[in-house]
Amino acid sequence: MNTYIPEPIDTSGIDLPDRLKNLTESLAENTHEHWAAQRIADGWTYGPKRDDAAMHNPCLVPYNSLSESEKEYDRLTAMETIKVLVALEYL
């Protein structure tokens, strides 16, 4: 039985200033590059369809070649990271 209940830091009330919002795309691209480098180091290669057994993933392409939905996943991760830094008063 899984009893894990995620409890992320509440960032719902944080409105980022433009100077921090502008970081999102750079951080999103870097997040993707880091993810891709780790997958490649682990033996994954590009494949048109995700296949865990064959270690193929269609997202092993440059960031600018990703679909908008894949980019948005990275953007949301980047934005949430910035918001957590603000919430914890590091920024």
C-alpha positions in Angstrom: 0.0 0.0 0.0 1.4 3.4 -1.0 0.9 6.0 1.7 3.1 8.6 0.3 1.4 12.0 0.1 3.5 14.7 -1.7 3.9 18.0 0.2 5.6 20.5 -2.1 6.4 24.0 -0.9 3.4 26.1 -1.6 4.3 28.6 -4.2 0.8 29.4 -5.4 0.9 33.0 -4.0 4.2 33.9 -5.6 4.2 36.3 -8.5 7.6 36.5 -10.0 9.0 39.8 -11.3 9.9 40.0 -15.0 13.6 39.7 -14.4 13.1 36.2 -12.9 10.4 35.2 -15.4 12.9 35.8 -18.1 15.2 33.1 -16.7 12.5 30.4 -17.3 13.4 29.6 -20.9 17.2 29.4 -20.2 16.6 27.2 -17.2 14.1 25.0 -19.1 16.6 24.4 -21.9 19.3 23.6 -19.4 17.0 21.2 -17.5 16.4 19.4 -20.8 20.1 19.3 -21.7 21.0 17.9 -18.2 18.2 15.3 -18.5 19.3 14.3 -22.0 23.0 14.1 -21.1 22.2 11.8 -18.2 20.0 9.5 -20.4 22.7 9.3 -23.0 25.3 8.5 -20.3 22.9 5.7 -19.1 22.8 4.2 -22.6 19.5 5.7 -23.9 19.3 6.7 -27.6 16.8 8.5 -29.8 13.8 6.5 -31.0 10.6 7.7 -32.6 8.6 6.1 -29.8 9.5 5.6 -26.1 10.6 2.1 -25.5 12.0 1.5 -22.0 13.2 -2.0 -22.9 15.2 -0.8 -25.9 16.2 2.4 -24.1 14.8 4.7 -26.8 13.2 8.1 -26.2 11.8 10.5 -28.7 12.8 13.5 -26.5 16.5 12.9 -27.0 16.7 15.8 -29.4 17.9 19.4 -29.0 15.5 21.6 -26.9 14.5 23.7 -29.9 13.3 20.4 -31.6 11.0 19.4 -28.8 7.2 19.8 -29.1 5.7 22.7 -27.3 4.1 20.3 -24.8 7.5 18.9 -23.9 9.0 22.3 -23.7 6.2 23.4 -21.4 7.0 20.5 -19.0 10.6 21.8 -18.7 9.3 25.4 -18.4 7.0 24.5 -15.5 9.8 22.7 -13.7 12.1 25.8 -14.2 9.4 28.2 -13.1 8.6 26.2 -10.0 12.3 26.0 -9.1 12.5 29.8 -9.3 9.4 30.2 -7.1 10.8 27.8 -4.5 13.9 29.9 -4.3 11.8 33.0 -3.7 9.6 31.2 -1.2 12.7 30.1 0.8 14.0 33.7 0.5 17.1 32.8 -1.5 16.1 35.3 -4.1 
